[in-house]
Amino acid sequence: MDKIKENHGFLDFAYQMYKTMKTNEINLVYEGEVTQEITKTFTSLTERSLEKSQESNTVQRKVFNVMVECLQNISKHADSLDEEEDGRRGIVMVSHGESSYNIITGNVIKNEKVPELKASLEHVNSLDKKGLSELYKKQMREGRISEKGGAGLGFIDIAKKTGGKLNFEFKKLNEEVSFFILTSTVERN
């Protein structure tokens, strides 16, 4: 009897998730380890989905490029919830509405990294188009490559591609880690 209740509970969950995805027009969702192979697969699926929707090439390129940057961010910078878990796990969602696409990513990050990351995101959000271009060029010239292989260009590039502010939030999970959520919006027109 418990097995039937458990199965019914999962079916209810699956149906509620389906309804939520339909209501919020979520096209793709992935949760798990983010590797180069997963990035290729996910971007390929998104490309096909965008082609079917007959979106303009400009919008397709922007969505594609922003997604790649977001996935690379998880791949390079995600931390783990505990010692047994790989640090390159995250969640990625792509949704669309009448006027825009949203690329939403989330991953665990150590609390000690939050202030610096928040300051960096706020700095990027404070700049206009010209300021972003200047910061991008400065990072290209002077940016040091981090131990994880980044030069700090990802968020700048996302802001340049979307033409908008980066929406972000940190949800504290415990004394060690938080969950970092980034939403990037690409306008459809």
For each residue, the residues with C-beta under 8 A, 3 or more apart:
1: 4 5
2: 5 6
3: 6 7
4: 1 7 8
5: 1 2 8 9
6: 2 3 9 10
7: 3 4 10 11
8: 4 5 11 12
9: 5 6 12 13
10: 6 7 13 14
11: 7 8 14 15
12: 8 9 15 16
13: 9 10 16 17
14: 10 11 17 18
15: 11 12 18 19
16: 12 13 19 20
17: 13 14 20 21
18: 14 15 21 22
19: 15 16 22 23
20: 16 17 23 24 26
21: 17 18 24 25 26 29
22: 18 19 25 26
23: 19 20
24: 20 21 95
25: 21 22 95 96 97
26: 20 21 22 29 93 94 95
27: 46 49 94 95 96
28: 42 45 46 49 92 93 94
29: 21 26 91 92 93
30: 38 42 91 92 93
31: 89 90 91 92
32: 38 89 90
33: 38 86 88 89
34: 38 39 71 74 75 78 88 89 90 92 107
35: 38 39 75 88
36: 39 40 75
37: 40 41
38: 30 32 33 34 35 41 42 71
39: 34 35 36 42 43 68 71 72 75
40: 36 37 43 44
41: 37 38 44 45
42: 28 30 38 39 45 46 67 71 92
43: 39 40 46 47 64 67 68 71
44: 40 41 47 48
45: 28 41 42 48 49
46: 27 28 42 43 49 50 63 64 67 94
47: 43 44 50 51 60 64
48: 44 45 51 52
49: 27 28 45 46 52 53 94
50: 46 47 53 55 59 60 63 64
51: 47 48 54 55 60
52: 48 49
53: 49 50 96
54: 51
55: 50 51 59 60 63 188
56: 59 60
57: 60 61
58: 61 62
59: 50 55 56 62 63 101 186 187 188
60: 47 50 51 55 56 57 63 64
61: 57 58 64 65
62: 58 59 65 66 161 162 186
63: 46 50 55 59 60 66 67 94 101 103 186
64: 43 46 47 50 60 61 67 68
65: 61 62 68 69 157 161
66: 62 63 69 70 103 158 161 162 184 186
67: 42 43 46 63 64 70 71 92 94 103
68: 39 43 64 65 71 72
69: 65 66 72 73 154 157 158 161
70: 66 67 73 74 92 103 105 154 158 182 184
71: 34 38 39 42 43 67 68 74 75 92 105
72: 39 68 69 75 76 150 154
73: 69 70 76 77 105 107 154 155 182
74: 34 70 71 77 78 88 89 90 92 105 107
75: 34 35 36 39 71 72 78 88
76: 72 73 148 149 150
77: 73 74 107 109 148 150
78: 34 74 75 87 88 89 90 107 108 109
79: 87 107 108 109 110 113 177
80: 83 84 85 86 87 89 108
81: 85 108 173 177
82: 85
83: 80
84: 80
85: 80 81 82 89
86: 33 80 89
87: 78 79 80 108
88: 33 34 35 74 75 78
89: 31 32 33 34 74 78 80 85 86 107 108
90: 31 32 34 74 78 105 106 107 108
91: 29 30 31 104 105 106 107
92: 28 29 30 31 34 42 67 70 71 74 103 104 105
93: 26 28 29 30 102 103 104 105
94: 26 27 28 46 49 63 67 101 102 103 104
95: 24 25 26 27 101 102 104
96: 25 27 53 100 101 102 188
97: 25 100 102
98: 188
99: 187 188 189
100: 96 97 185 186 187 188
101: 59 63 94 95 96 185 186 188
102: 93 94 95 96 97 183 184 185 186
103: 63 66 67 70 92 93 94 183 184 185 186
104: 91 92 93 94 95 181 182 183 184
105: 70 71 73 74 90 91 92 93 181 182
106: 90 91 179 180 181 182
107: 34 73 74 77 78 79 89 90 91 179 180
108: 78 79 80 81 87 89 90 173 177 178 179 180
109: 77 78 79 113 114 117 170 177 178 179 180
110: 79 113 114 176 177 178
111: 114 172 175 176 177 178
112:
113: 79 109 110 116 117
114: 109 110 111 117 118 170 178 180
115: 118 119
116: 113 119 120
117: 109 113 114 120 121 180
118: 114 115 121 122 168 170
119: 115 116 122 123
120: 116 117 123 124 152 155
121: 117 118 124 125 155 166 168
122: 118 119 125 126
123: 119 120 126 127 135
124: 120 121 127 132 135 155 156 159 166
125: 121 122 159 165 166
126: 122 123 131
127: 123 124 131 132 135 159
128: 131 132
129: 132 133 160 163
130: 133 134
131: 126 127 128 134 135
132: 124 127 128 129 135 136 156 159 160
133: 129 130 136 137 160
134: 130 131 137 138
135: 123 124 127 131 132 138 139 156
136: 132 133 139 140 153 156 157 160
137: 133 134 140 141
138: 134 135 141 142 143
139: 135 136 142 143 151 152 153 156
140: 136 137 143 151 153
141: 137 138
142: 138 139
143: 138 139 140 151 152 153
144: 151
145: 149 150 151
146: 149 150 151 152
147:
148: 76 77
149: 76 145 146
150: 72 76 77 145 146 153 154
151: 139 140 143 144 145 146
152: 120 139 143 146 155 156
153: 136 139 140 143 150 156 157
154: 69 70 72 73 150 157 158
155: 73 120 121 124 152 158 159 166
156: 124 132 135 136 139 152 153 159 160
157: 65 69 136 153 154 160 161
158: 66 69 70 154 155 161 162 166 184
159: 124 125 127 132 155 156 162 163 164 165 166
160: 129 132 133 136 156 157 163
161: 62 65 66 69 157 158 186
162: 62 66 158 159 166 184 185 186 187
163: 129 159 160 187
164: 159 185 187
165: 125 159
166: 121 124 125 155 158 159 162 182 183 184
167: 182 183 184 185
168: 118 121 180 181 182 183
169: 180 181
170: 109 114 118 178 179 180 181
171: 178 179 181
172: 111 178
173: 81 108 176 177 178 179
174: 177
175: 111
176: 110 111 173
177: 79 81 108 109 110 111 173 174
178: 108 109 110 111 114 170 171 172 173
179: 106 107 108 109 170 171 173
180: 106 107 108 109 114 117 168 169 170
181: 104 105 106 168 169 170 171
182: 70 73 104 105 106 166 167 168
183: 102 103 104 166 167 168
184: 66 70 102 103 104 158 162 166 167
185: 100 101 102 103 162 164 167
186: 59 62 63 66 100 101 102 103 161 162
187: 59 99 100 162 163 164
188: 55 59 96 98 99 100 101
189: 99
